[in-house]
Amino acid sequence: MLKVTVNNKKEHTIVFTDSNGGTIGENPFAWDIIEVKNGSFHIIKNNKSYTVEIIKADTAEKSFLISVNGNKYQLHVKDKYDELLKSLGLDTLRSKKVNELKAPMPGLVLDVRITEGDTVKKGDPILVLEAMKMENIIKSPTDGIIKKINVKKGLAVEKNQVLIHFV
């Protein structure tokens, strides 16, 4: 059993009885599915043909961006274990609060793109670190507010040195 939320709006319960189909909500379905190439599929369901491509997959977050006949859809998937954790009130344990950002490698800070007090989202660029003659954009590991910045442009840092503190 899967619960799939499409475009952060409608949730569908899908139960697969076998590889040829199952139910979506109360409605049974049958399909033929063939993987054409890695991440691209051809599906025939109810005598209609669909071309499906997985554009982006974040398996840790169980989030997928797919294209169906050229239309893009954002999917968030929950399985029976996610539902069990939610029913036990343990679903928030997975999202560990990150309080600091450490240097992933030794290098030289080329640019700091935030200031103290800024609000950032997970994945926002925080700073640029040069290591082994390559520029690496270091992104925020969490949503939060920048509490303290321990580095500045031109400063050399060591691996695991704390660069940023989050509230």
Secondary structure, DSSP 8 states (H G I E B T S, - for coil): -EEEEETTTEEEEEEEEETTEEEETTEEEEEEEEEEETTEEEEEETTEEEEEEEEEEETTTTEEEEEETTEEEEEEEEEHHHHHHHHTT-TTSSS----EEE-SS-EEEEEE---TT-EE-TT-EEEEEEETTEEEEEE-SSSEEEEEE---TT-EE-TT-EEEEE-
